[in-house]
Amino acid sequence: MKIIGIQKDRFGVKLKYPNRSCKDCIKRPCFKGFNLCVSDFAKYGCIYYKDHK
């Protein structure tokens, strides 16, 4: 059995979906002022995330 390590951001916050990106979401931008944010919300478990695939 292979154990997968928990991935965290540079501040130590656990990434729920480290392979996701807001860049791949069809609902991007999902709110006013999105372009001012530096966080990639999809990696943290954004509930509005919808993949292009």
N, CA, C and O of each residue as an XYZ file, in Angstrom:
212
protein
N       0.838     -1.178      0.000
C       0.000      0.000      0.000
C       0.883      1.241      0.000
O       1.830      1.348      0.779
N       0.554      2.180     -0.890
C       1.332      3.403     -1.017
C       0.662      4.525     -0.230
O      -0.537      4.761     -0.381
N       1.426      5.209      0.602
C       0.897      6.318      1.388
C       1.242      7.621      0.677
O       2.401      7.886      0.355
N       0.218      8.421      0.441
C       0.404      9.699     -0.236
C       0.508     10.791      0.817
O      -0.329     10.880      1.716
N       1.547     11.628      0.702
C       1.740     12.706      1.655
C       0.721     13.823      1.467
O       0.195     14.033      0.374
N       0.461     14.525      2.545
C      -0.449     15.659      2.501
C       0.301     16.859      1.938
O       1.398     17.183      2.393
N      -0.296     17.519      0.944
C       0.329     18.694      0.359
C      -0.214     19.941      1.032
O      -1.412     20.050      1.294
N       0.682     20.880      1.307
C       0.316     22.123      1.962
C       0.879     23.296      1.175
O       1.844     23.156      0.423
N       0.255     24.461      1.364
C       0.759     25.665      0.706
C       1.940     26.220      1.507
O       2.377     25.613      2.484
N       2.442     27.359      1.090
C       3.638     27.912      1.740
C       3.383     28.389      3.169
O       4.328     28.660      3.910
N       2.110     28.493      3.558
C       1.765     28.905      4.917
C       1.392     27.720      5.805
O       1.070     27.898      6.980
N       1.436     26.512      5.243
C       1.136     25.311      6.005
C      -0.324     24.890      5.971
O      -0.726     24.000      6.721
N      -1.125     25.517      5.111
C      -2.537     25.164      4.994
C      -2.680     23.987      4.041
O      -2.130     23.995      2.939
N      -3.428     22.969      4.478
C      -3.616     21.759      3.679
C      -4.396     22.052      2.403
O      -5.409     22.751      2.431
N      -3.916     21.509      1.280
C      -4.604     21.628     -0.007
C      -5.495     20.404     -0.180
O      -5.006     19.276     -0.238
N      -6.796     20.631     -0.261
C      -7.746     19.526     -0.391
C      -7.656     18.871     -1.761
O      -7.727     17.647     -1.874
N      -7.496     19.693     -2.814
C      -7.389     19.208     -4.191
C      -6.177     19.857     -4.857
O      -6.345     20.792     -5.639
N      -4.976     19.394     -4.573
C      -3.764     20.044     -5.091
C      -3.624     20.030     -6.609
O      -2.844     20.811     -7.153
N      -4.352     19.171     -7.304
C      -4.243     19.102     -8.764
C      -5.220     20.021     -9.488
O      -5.155     20.145    -10.711
N      -6.115     20.661     -8.761
C      -7.073     21.596     -9.361
C      -6.448     22.975     -9.531
O      -5.456     23.303     -8.880
N      -7.037     23.775    -10.408
C      -6.617     25.162    -10.570
C      -7.808     25.997    -11.021
O      -8.626     25.542    -11.821
N      -7.903     27.205    -10.511
C      -8.964     28.118    -10.936
C      -8.873     28.382    -12.439
O      -9.881     28.698    -13.071
N      -7.699     28.259    -13.007
C      -7.511     28.478    -14.440
C      -8.296     27.468    -15.270
O      -8.616     27.738    -16.427
N      -8.610     26.305    -14.693
C      -9.330     25.248    -15.399
C     -10.837     25.280    -15.147
O     -11.570     24.458    -15.698
N     -11.301     26.202    -14.337
C     -12.716     26.257    -13.953
C     -13.530     27.017    -15.002
O     -13.120     28.081    -15.466
N     -14.688     26.460    -15.370
C     -15.547     27.118    -16.354
C     -16.304     28.299    -15.750
O     -16.848     29.121    -16.487
N     -16.347     28.394    -14.434
C     -17.049     29.494    -13.764
C     -16.124     30.670    -13.436
O     -16.536     31.610    -12.756
N     -14.906     30.623    -13.905
C     -13.945     31.681    -13.635
C     -14.238     32.899    -14.477
O     -14.453     32.712    -15.675
N     -14.272     34.092    -14.003
C     -14.167     34.510    -12.602
C     -15.493     34.293    -11.878
O     -16.558     34.554    -12.437
N     -15.431     33.827    -10.665
C     -16.640     33.447     -9.934
C     -17.182     34.558     -9.037
O     -18.277     34.425     -8.491
N     -16.440     35.644     -8.875
C     -16.939     36.770     -8.104
C     -16.235     38.051     -8.530
O     -15.158     38.020     -9.125
N     -16.859     39.160     -8.218
C     -16.302     40.469     -8.555
C     -15.009     40.673     -7.757
O     -14.987     40.460     -6.545
N     -13.954     41.076     -8.424
C     -12.666     41.285     -7.774
C     -11.778     40.048     -7.775
O     -10.722     40.039     -7.143
N     -12.199     39.012     -8.479
C     -11.433     37.762     -8.531
C      -9.999     38.007     -9.005
O      -9.063     37.387     -8.502
N      -9.831     38.908     -9.969
C      -8.504     39.157    -10.534
C      -7.554     39.812     -9.530
O      -6.356     39.909     -9.799
N      -8.057     40.261     -8.387
C      -7.211     40.867     -7.360
C      -6.680     39.841     -6.356
O      -5.791     40.150     -5.562
N      -7.220     38.634     -6.392
C      -6.830     37.580     -5.441
C      -5.577     36.852     -5.898
O      -5.307     36.736     -7.093
N      -4.823     36.368     -4.931
C      -3.616     35.600     -5.245
C      -3.781     34.115     -4.926
O      -2.964     33.300     -5.355
N      -4.821     33.753     -4.181
C      -5.061     32.348     -3.833
C      -5.696     31.604     -4.989
O      -6.449     32.177     -5.776
N      -5.383     30.318     -5.083
C      -5.997     29.438     -6.068
C      -7.063     28.638     -5.317
O      -6.785     27.552     -4.809
N      -8.274     29.175     -5.249
C      -9.342     28.624     -4.430
C      -9.679     27.174     -4.773
O     -10.109     26.423     -3.898
N      -9.497     26.777     -6.003
C      -9.808     25.405     -6.417
C      -8.967     24.399     -5.632
O      -9.450     23.312     -5.313
N      -7.748     24.735     -5.326
C      -6.863     23.836     -4.581
C      -7.315     23.638     -3.131
O      -7.034     22.606     -2.522
N      -8.014     24.631     -2.587
C      -8.462     24.577     -1.196
C      -9.834     23.949     -1.033
O     -10.295     23.761      0.093
N     -10.500     23.618     -2.148
C     -11.790     22.942     -2.076
C     -12.972     23.814     -2.427
O     -14.045     23.653     -1.846
N     -12.808     24.725     -3.351
C     -13.904     25.602     -3.784
C     -15.118     24.758     -4.191
O     -15.001     23.834     -4.996
N     -16.276     25.088     -3.628
C     -17.485     24.302     -3.911
C     -18.111     24.655     -5.253
O     -18.993     23.936     -5.723
N     -17.677     25.745     -5.881
C     -18.211     26.162     -7.171
C     -17.370     25.678     -8.351
O     -17.713     25.948     -9.502
N     -16.295     24.982     -8.087
C     -15.375     24.526     -9.127
C     -16.052     23.564    -10.103
O     -16.665     22.576     -9.700
N     -15.929     23.873    -11.383
C     -16.412     22.991    -12.463
C     -15.308     22.891    -13.495
O     -14.898     23.896    -14.075
N     -14.830     21.689    -13.723
C     -13.721     21.435    -14.641
C     -14.182     21.507    -16.092
O     -15.321     21.162    -16.406
N     -13.287     21.958    -16.978
C     -13.577     22.001    -18.419
C     -13.749     20.610    -19.003
O     -14.467     20.435    -19.987
N     -13.113     19.644    -18.421
C     -13.061     18.287    -18.988
C     -14.376     17.580    -18.939
O     -14.479     16.435    -19.380
